[in-house]
Amino acid sequence: MQTRVRDDGKREHTKHLLRLRHVDHVVDVGQEVNEIVLLNSHDGSSAYQMRAGVHRFICSNGLVVGDDFADIRIPHKGNVIDQVIEGAFTVLDTFEAVDTQRDGMKALTLNGGEQQAFARAALALRYDETVAPAPITDTDLLSVRRMDDRAPDLWTTFNRVQENIIKGGVRGRNATGKRTTTRAVNGIDQGVKLNRALWVLAEEMRKLKA
């Protein structure tokens, strides 16, 4: 994935996001695999950034973990290759902790009110309602796109909300009451920021319910 640019001459120098996983990590649809999320600008305008991520195959959700894990930043100077390799191993060392948080979310069942509360908090991360009302409600954000996502556990709820926020396409109404459809989040920085915040939100709910 790369940032969109208006000037085609800058296309090869814009920010890129790469999701890297081990070649042997082939899993069934519906399962997940841990990844290294690498952000880089080829023109050197921003440092390499490396974090842990999770890819959920059934919905192609690309998650980025929260603030409890390694956040590697490597400037475009010096022995960059060795630093990137070292950073990759540092991120790999967090995968066991990522699994623990994910399994904890899967084991936690949310009632209807708790799912609504999670969606309301997520809605506030996406829309600044001091500027304008959100075009959708928490109920809209919980809408199910496939049968496998009807489960009431925290992990499934989190992924359902994340997909609806990031991919957009949710029908709602704007401030004037006119029907509208939410837009996808296409910006790399905004997408990573929202993904991290949603993971933190889910993990905090897990801690509160534990």
C-alpha positions as CSV (number, residue, x, y, z in Angstrom):
1,M,0.0,0.0,0.0
2,Q,1.3,3.5,-0.8
3,T,0.1,7.1,-0.2
4,R,-1.8,8.6,-3.1
5,V,-0.1,11.5,-4.9
6,R,-1.3,14.0,-7.4
7,D,2.2,14.4,-9.0
8,D,3.1,11.1,-10.8
9,G,6.7,12.1,-10.7
10,K,6.6,11.7,-6.9
11,R,4.9,8.3,-6.9
12,E,8.0,6.3,-6.4
13,H,9.1,8.5,-3.5
14,T,5.9,8.5,-1.4
15,K,5.3,6.6,1.8
16,H,4.7,2.9,1.5
17,L,3.3,0.3,3.9
18,L,4.4,-3.3,3.6
19,R,3.0,-6.2,5.6
20,L,5.6,-9.0,6.0
21,R,4.9,-12.6,7.2
22,H,6.8,-15.8,7.3
23,V,6.6,-17.9,4.1
24,D,5.5,-20.9,6.1
25,H,2.6,-19.2,7.7
26,V,-0.1,-20.6,5.5
27,V,-3.4,-20.9,7.4
28,D,-7.0,-21.6,6.7
29,V,-9.5,-18.9,5.9
30,G,-10.9,-17.5,9.1
31,Q,-7.6,-17.7,11.0
32,E,-5.0,-15.0,11.6
33,V,-1.3,-14.6,11.1
34,N,1.1,-12.2,12.8
35,E,3.0,-9.8,10.6
36,I,5.7,-7.1,10.7
37,V,4.3,-3.8,9.5
38,L,6.9,-1.7,7.8
39,L,6.4,1.9,6.8
40,N,9.0,3.7,4.7
41,S,9.4,6.7,2.4
42,H,11.9,6.1,-0.4
43,D,12.9,9.7,-0.5
44,G,14.1,9.5,3.1
45,S,11.7,12.1,4.4
46,S,10.6,9.9,7.2
47,A,12.3,7.1,9.2
48,Y,11.6,3.4,8.7
49,Q,8.9,2.4,11.2
50,M,8.3,-1.2,12.2
51,R,5.5,-2.6,14.4
52,A,3.7,-5.9,14.9
53,G,0.4,-6.5,13.1
54,V,-2.2,-9.2,12.5
55,H,-3.8,-10.2,9.3
56,R,-7.2,-11.8,9.5
57,F,-7.8,-13.8,6.3
58,I,-11.6,-14.1,6.2
59,C,-12.1,-10.3,5.9
60,S,-8.6,-9.3,4.8
61,N,-8.4,-7.1,7.9
62,G,-4.9,-5.7,8.4
63,L,-4.6,-4.8,12.1
64,V,-1.8,-2.9,13.8
65,V,-1.2,-3.6,17.4
66,G,-1.3,-1.0,20.2
67,D,1.2,0.9,22.2
68,D,2.3,-2.0,24.5
69,F,4.6,-3.5,21.8
70,A,7.8,-2.5,20.0
71,D,7.7,0.6,17.9
72,I,10.9,0.7,15.9
73,R,12.1,3.8,14.1
74,I,15.2,3.8,12.0
75,P,16.6,7.0,10.3
76,H,17.8,6.8,6.7
77,K,21.4,7.0,7.7
78,G,24.2,4.7,8.8
79,N,24.0,0.9,8.6
80,V,20.3,0.9,7.8
81,I,20.1,-2.8,6.6
82,D,21.5,-4.2,9.8
83,Q,19.2,-1.9,11.9
84,V,16.2,-3.0,9.9
85,I,17.1,-6.7,10.4
86,E,17.6,-6.1,14.1
87,G,14.3,-4.2,14.3
88,A,12.5,-7.1,12.6
89,F,13.8,-9.5,15.2
90,T,12.7,-7.1,18.0
91,V,9.1,-7.1,16.5
92,L,9.2,-10.9,16.1
93,D,9.9,-11.1,19.9
94,T,6.6,-9.4,20.6
95,F,4.5,-12.0,18.7
96,E,3.9,-14.2,21.7
97,A,2.5,-11.3,23.6
98,V,0.3,-10.4,20.6
99,D,-1.1,-13.9,20.6
100,T,-1.8,-13.7,24.3
101,Q,-3.8,-10.5,23.9
102,R,-5.7,-11.9,20.9
103,D,-6.6,-15.1,22.6
104,G,-7.8,-13.1,25.6
105,M,-10.1,-11.1,23.3
106,K,-11.4,-14.3,21.7
107,A,-12.2,-15.8,25.1
108,L,-14.3,-12.8,26.2
109,T,-18.0,-12.6,25.4
110,L,-19.7,-9.2,25.2
111,N,-23.3,-8.6,25.8
112,G,-25.3,-6.3,23.5
113,G,-24.7,-3.2,25.7
114,E,-21.0,-3.9,25.8
115,Q,-20.8,-4.2,22.1
116,Q,-22.6,-0.9,21.7
117,A,-20.2,0.8,24.2
118,F,-17.2,-0.5,22.2
119,A,-18.7,0.8,18.9
120,R,-19.5,4.2,20.4
121,A,-15.9,4.6,21.6
122,A,-14.6,3.5,18.2
123,L,-16.9,6.0,16.5
124,A,-15.3,8.8,18.5
125,L,-11.9,7.7,17.2
126,R,-13.0,8.1,13.6
127,Y,-15.3,11.2,13.8
128,D,-14.8,14.5,15.6
129,E,-18.4,15.2,16.6
130,T,-17.4,18.7,17.9
131,V,-17.0,19.6,14.2
132,A,-20.0,17.6,12.8
133,P,-22.2,14.7,13.8
134,A,-21.0,11.3,12.8
135,P,-22.8,10.1,9.7
136,I,-23.4,6.7,11.2
137,T,-24.4,5.3,14.6
138,D,-22.8,2.7,16.9
139,T,-25.4,0.2,15.6
140,D,-24.4,0.9,12.0
141,L,-20.7,0.3,13.0
142,L,-21.6,-3.1,14.4
143,S,-23.3,-4.3,11.1
144,V,-22.2,-7.7,10.0
145,R,-20.7,-8.3,6.5
146,R,-20.5,-12.1,6.7
147,M,-22.1,-14.9,8.8
148,D,-18.7,-15.8,10.4
149,D,-18.6,-12.4,12.0
150,R,-21.8,-12.7,14.0
151,A,-20.0,-14.1,17.1
152,P,-20.3,-11.9,20.3
153,D,-16.8,-12.2,21.5
154,L,-14.5,-9.2,21.8
155,W,-12.1,-10.2,19.0
156,T,-14.9,-10.6,16.4
157,T,-16.6,-7.4,17.6
158,F,-13.3,-5.5,17.3
159,N,-12.7,-6.9,13.8
160,R,-16.3,-6.1,12.7
161,V,-15.9,-2.5,13.9
162,Q,-12.4,-2.1,12.4
163,E,-13.5,-3.4,9.0
164,N,-16.5,-1.0,8.9
165,I,-14.3,2.0,9.9
166,I,-11.4,1.3,7.6
167,K,-13.1,0.0,4.5
168,G,-16.1,2.3,4.7
169,G,-19.2,1.6,2.7
170,V,-21.5,1.9,5.7
171,R,-24.8,3.7,4.9
172,G,-25.9,6.6,7.1
173,R,-27.1,10.2,7.0
174,N,-25.1,13.4,7.0
175,A,-25.8,16.5,9.1
176,T,-28.6,17.6,6.8
177,G,-30.3,14.2,6.9
178,K,-29.3,13.2,3.4
179,R,-28.4,9.6,2.8
180,T,-24.7,9.0,2.6
181,T,-22.1,6.2,2.6
182,T,-18.9,6.4,4.7
183,R,-15.6,6.6,2.9
184,A,-12.7,4.2,3.3
185,V,-9.7,5.3,5.2
186,N,-7.0,5.4,2.5
187,G,-4.3,7.5,4.1
188,I,-1.5,5.3,5.5
189,D,-0.8,7.5,8.6
190,Q,-4.5,7.8,9.5
191,G,-5.1,4.1,8.9
192,V,-2.2,3.1,11.2
193,K,-3.2,5.6,13.8
194,L,-6.8,4.3,13.9
195,N,-5.7,0.7,13.9
196,R,-3.5,1.2,16.8
197,A,-6.1,3.1,18.7
198,L,-8.8,0.4,18.1
199,W,-6.4,-2.3,19.3
200,V,-5.8,-0.3,22.5
201,L,-9.5,0.2,23.0
202,A,-10.1,-3.5,22.6
203,E,-7.3,-4.4,25.0
204,E,-8.5,-2.0,27.6
205,M,-12.0,-3.5,27.4
206,R,-10.5,-6.9,27.8
207,K,-8.7,-5.7,31.0
208,L,-11.9,-4.2,32.4
209,K,-13.9,-7.4,31.8
210,A,-11.2,-9.8,33.0
